[in-house]
Amino acid sequence: HMRRSCLTCASAQWNRDLSKQLSSAKGAELISLVEQHLDDLDDLNVFAAFQRVVVTRKGKPPPVFHQLWERVEAAIDKGGHSPRSLANVAYSVSRSSQRRPAAAALVHRVADQAVSSLETARSQELSTLALACAKTTVRHEALLQAICTHAVLRLDGGFKPQGIANLIWATAKLRMHDQNLLRALGEVFPRRSGEFGPVELAAISWAVAALGHRSEDLISVIAHEVAQRPQFPPAESAGIITAFASLRSPLLLELLRSEGLAQDLVNYPPRELANVMWAASVAAELGEIPATLGAAIERVAVEALGGMTPQEVALAATLLRCDQFRRLPEARKIIELLASQALGWGSKLDQQMIVAVSEAVAGIPLSEEVDAAISAAREQLMDHLRGFLALMREGPTQKEYDKALARAQASSLGPRVASELLEGMGCTIPDSQFEEEAGAAAAADAGLPGATRRGFAYVSYV
């Protein structure tokens, strides 16, 4: 017994020493250390080695990574691990270069183990587990519901701003609309809003927009925080503005009136500028586009359009069709540049781009080539819609439906694009916010068996 006890103590000390080496090693030294001791690592060091390899390794994973992955799987299946270990493993998996199906499967196994251990989990571990699920698209209902239940009780004092933002973002990413969590956020956030940085504010803004959570109190606090701070990084600023536009919030106009935004717009990368231009087109429906913003966009748009992708130009083009923008002195020049650039894209000119450009240049003389391209793309888009409608009427299996939906999405057919196109052609567009039950009932009335809300939306557009 004494000999076994000594051996156990020696083994524990060896693993502690190895843990220290793993925590400081990186690159070739780390890989060598893992290869040399892989068979001798205990579960905690397997997790630590896996985390270090994921964090420090760039590019193609080394051969030992796959062996390490198998060791992690085996250790998880044994069970008995702390919430901290499970959270760290799940997050490391979500950051790894492993293909999504394998990563999702392992995170799901971690989630199975974590459900019963959340009573002792710290707040950071709750948000980390939720974040890992979101990044691997694992909608583990039992775990997520348990995380939300525990988080509601601790949101005020136990969570740091980053943890709150990560948790809200993760639930929105997985389309989990937990009313109790959102209610707690609405109570806690106004008291602690000054603690949140630009990244956290942008994440929460995106989340409430993705969930369609139209809490004016919450949104007004975010708008106030943005207004109180002199400068916001372009990515976060554009993200918040886009979220407010998605919610069609009147407070969008206040954000766009910011002098700092107009001054900083010249520093915005093409992607962020395109998002701001799309948001400005929404603002035009709510009121008057701030003159300072219109002038700023006018100054930077000519140069910025040249660096935009077709998808970014499609967003920007939504503003170019607004009468408020067209009254600006340089509007004609910008629209002509957009049309000529679109023609130069050739095969990259997808349906979404064509629809956006055609709306932007409406009423302005175009070359025959651009006219022909727009007409052809419109007809192709209608063919996709007709085919989708025909398939839905046949009552497809879920697999057939998913395949049709994927094909439609791959061809750049989305609700916003389809609604803009068909609205311009005089078709009736349904309310995009109708509930799942209403969509299913309407689908049944239309004789479309198995139609989901999203599927029925496409059919309604036709």
N, C-alpha and C positions, 0 to 999 in steps of 0.2 A: 504493500500500500504506500509506504514511504517513497519507494523508488518511482511508482507511477505518479505520485504527487509531485516529486521533483521534476520528472519528465514533463508533466503538464505545465508546471511553472516555467520551465525552460522554454517550452513551445510558445507559451503566452508572451514571454519576454522577447522571443525571436520575432513573433508577429508584430509586436509593438515597435521593435527596432526597424523592421522592414517597412512598416507603415510610415515611419518618419522618412525613410529613404524614398518611398513612392511619392510622398507629398512634395518633395523638393526636386525630384528628377524630372527631366523633360527630354524630348527629342530622342536621339539614338540611345542615350543613357537609360531613359525610361523603358524603351522597347527591350533593350538588353536585360534589364532587371526583371521585367515581366516574363520574358522567354526563359530566363534562368530559373525562376522560382514558381512558375505557373502551377505546377502540380502540388506545391507545398502551401499555397496561399489558403488562409481560412476565408470564410465568407465575407467578413468585413474588408479584408485586403483585396479580395476579388472585386468588390464594389469600388474600393478606392482606386485600384489599378484601372478599372474600366473608366471611371470618371476622369482620371488624369489623361488617359490615352485620348478620350473624346475631346477634352478641353485643349490639350496642347498639340495634338496632331493635326496637320493640315494636308489636304489632298487625299490621295488614295490610302485607305487604311492598311496597315501592315498585316502580314499573314496571321500573326498571333492574335489580332483583333477578333477574328472569327472563333478561335479557341476560347478567348476570354468571354465572348458573347455566350457561348455554350455553357461556360462555368456560371455566368450570371443567371441564365435560365434555370440551371439546376439548383442554384442557391435560392432563388425566388420560390421555386416549387417546394422546397423543404419547409418554408414558412418560419414564423417566429421572429421576424425582423422588426426593428423599431420603425416608427413612422418616418424618422429622419433618414434612415437608410433607404427605405422604400421611395421617399420623395426624391432623394439624390439620384437613385438609379433611374427612376422614371424620367427625370429631367435630362439626365445624361443620354438616355435612349432617344429622347426627342431631339437632341442636338447632334446625334450621331449621323454618319453618312449611310447608315443601313437603309435599305429600301423600305418604303412606307408599310407594306403589308407585314413585314417581319417586325418592324418597330412598333406598329400598332398592336400586334399580337402580344409582344412582350409587355408593353404598357398595360394592356388589358389584364395580363396575369398579375402584374404589380397591383393594379386596382383591386382585383379580387382579394388580395392579401391585405390591402390597406383598409378596406371597409371596416373591419372589426377592430382596428387599432387607433381610430381617430380620437377616442376619448383622451389619449395622452399626447396627441399631436399638438405641436406648437402652431401658431398662426401662420408662420412662414411656410411650414410644411403643408398646410392646407392649400395655400395659394400655389405652391410649387407643384403639388399633385394635379390641381386643376389645370395649371398652365401646360404641364406635360401631356395631359389628355387632349387639350385643345390643339397643341402643335402636332399631334399624331392622329387627330380626328377620331379619338376614342370617346364615344358618348356613353360612358359607363353610368347608367342611371342611378344605381344604388350608391356608388361612391360620390357622385356629384351632388346628389340630394343630401347625403350625410355631410358633405363639406359645407354646403349652403346652410344647413341647420346649425352646425357648430359656428360658422362664421358670423351669423346674425347675432349670436350672443357675445361675440368678442370684437365686432367690427370697430367699436369706438376706441377701446383702449389697447387691444391686443395686436392690432394690425398696423404696420407701417404703411405710409402712402403707396409705396411700390407694391406691397402685398395686396392692398385694396384694389389698385388699378389692374394688377395681373389677374386677380380673381374675377372681377367684373368683366374684363376683356375675355377671359377664358369661357365664362358661361355664355357670353354673347356669341363667341366664335362657334360654340357648340349648340347655339339656338336654344339655350335653356333659360326660360323666362320664369325665374323664381321671384314671385311678388314680394315675399318676406325680405329677401336679400335687397331688392331694389328699394323697398320701403326703408330698410335700415340705412342704405346708402344715402337716401334723401334726407335722413335725420342727421347722419354723422358728417357728411361731406360739407355742408355749410359751416359747421363749427371748426372744421380742420382744413378748409380749402387752401389756406395760406401755406400749408405744409407740402402741397403737391407741386411738383415741377412740371415743365412743359410736356415731357413724355407721358407722365401720369394723367395730366389733364386731357391730352389727345387720346389716350387709350380709353378713358372713361367716356369721352365724347363719342368716339367711334362705337363703343359698346351700347350706349343708350340709343344711338341712332339705329344700330343693327337690330336692336330689340324693339324698335318703335316705341320706346318709353318716353312719351311726351310730357315730361314733368317740367313745367315752366320754371318752378322754383329751382330745381337742380340746374337747368340750362342757364338760368339767369346768373347763378353763382359762378358758373364757368365763364360766362361772358364778362362778368365783373372782374374776375381774376385776370383774364386776358387783357382787359382794358387798363388794369392797374400796373401792368408790367411793360416796361419800355420796349423790349425786344423779345421776339419769339423766334426760335429756329424755323426756317421755312417749312420743313417737313411737318413739324407739329402744328404750326399755324395753319397750313393748308389742310391738315387733317381735321382740326377743329372746325374750320370754316365749312369743309365738305360735310361734316356730320350735321351741322346746323342746317345746311341746305337740304340734306336728306330728310330732315325732320320738318322742313318747310317752316322753320321757326321765324317769327318776325324779328327776333333778336339777331338774325343773320345780317340785317341791314346795319345794326350797330357795329358788328365786327368789321364789316366792309368799310365803314366810315373812318376807321382808325387811320390817323395820319402816319403812324409807324408802318402800317401795311403798305400804303401808297409809296412811302419812301424806300422800303425794303424790297419792293417787288422786282427791282432790277437785279437783285441777287438770288431770285428764286430759280431753281433748276426747271427745265421744261415740264417735268411731270407735275411739280407743285403749282407752277403757273397755270397749266391746263386745268387742274382741279379748281383753282381760284376762279378761272374764267367760267367754268361750268357753274360754280356756285353763284357767280354774278348773274348768270342767265336765270337762275331760280329767283334771285333777289329782284330781278326785273318784273317777275310775276307778282311779287309782294309789294312793290313800291318802286321808287326811283333809285336807279343805280347811283351811288355817290359819285359826284363829278370828279373828285380827286382820284378815285379808283379808276374810273373810265379813262382819265387822262394818263394815268400811270400805265395801264394796260396798253393804251395806244402807243406809248413811247417804247415799250419793250417787246410788243408782240411781233413786229416785223422780223427782228433778229431771232426771237425765241422760236418762231414757227419752223425755222430751218433746222432746229435741233430736236424737234418733237418726232415721236414715232407716229404711225398712222392712228393708233388708238388714242394717243394724247391729243392729236389734232382733232379727232372726232369729238373729244370733250370740249376743246377750245371752240370748235365751230358752233356749239350750241349758243354761245354768246354772240357770235357774229351775225346771227339771224335776227337778233333783237333790235327793234326800232330804235331804242335808246342808244344802243351802240352805233348803229348805222348813221346816226346824226353827227358823229364825231368826224372831224376833218380828214383823218387818215383812214377811216373805216374802209373806203373803197379800195385803197391800196392794199390793205391787209387781206381783204376778201379775195382780190385778184391773185395775190401771192399764194393764198391757200389753194385756190383752184389750180394754178399752174403747178404747184408742188404735188398736189394729189395726182395730176396727170403723169408726173414723172415717176410715181411709185409703181405704176404698171400692175404687176401681179400681186403686189402687196396691198393693193387697194381693195380691201374686203367690203362686205356689205355694210357694216357699221360705219366705216369711213365714208362710203358713197352716200349713205343716207344723210349723215351729218353735213357733208360738204354740199349736197344738193339743197338742203334746207338753208345753209348759210349763204349760198349764192343765188337763192331764189330772187327773180326780178332783175338779175344782172346778166347781161349778154355773155355767153360762154362760147368756147370753140366747139365745133361739131364733134370732136373727139371726146371731150368731157361730157357733152350731152349724151352721146352714144353709150359711154361707160356707165353713166348714172342710170339710164333707162335699162340697160342690160342687168345691172345689179339689182334694181328694184324688182324686175321680173323674176330673177333668181330667188330673191328673198320671198316673194309671194309663192313660188313653187315649193319652197321649204315649208311654208305655213300650210299650204294645201295638203302636202304629203303628211304633215303632222296631224292635221284634222282627220284625214282619211284613216290613219292608223288608230287614232283614238276612237273613231266610230266602230271599228272592228272589235273593240274591247281587248286590247293587247295584254299579254302577260306582263308582270312587273319587269322582267328582263327585257322584253321588247320595248316597253315604255322607256326604261332607262337608256336603252341604246338610241332610241329616237331623240330623246331629250339631249343626250350627249352629242349626237350628230347636229342637232339644231344649235346647241351652244358653240360647237366647234366652228360653225359657219357664221359666228358672230351674231346669231339671232338671240337677242335678249329682250326682256319686257320693255325696258326703256326705249330701245331702238325700234322695236316693233310698234310700240304705242305712238312714238313720234311719227313714224312713217305712215301708219294707218290713220292716225288722227288727221294728218294732212290730206289724206285721201277721202275724208268724210266718214270714217267708220266710228262707231261708238266704242269708247274705251271704258272698261269697268274700273271701279275703285280698286287700286292696287293694295289697299289695306284690309280687304274683306277677310273674315276669319276662315279657318280650315273647314269648320262645319258648314258655313255658308257656301264655300266653294264646292264641297262635296255634294250638297243638296242641289246646287245649280247644275252640277255636272250630271246628276241623276235625272233631273228634269229634262236636260238636253239629250238624254239617251246615250251618255258616254260612260259605260261601265268602267270602274277602276280609275277614273280620272282623279288626280290629286289637285290641290289648289293651284299649284304652279302649272300643271298640265292644262287645267281648265282655263287658266289665264291666257295661255297661248291660243286655245280654241276661241276664246271670247274675242281676242284681237281680230281673228279672221271674220 
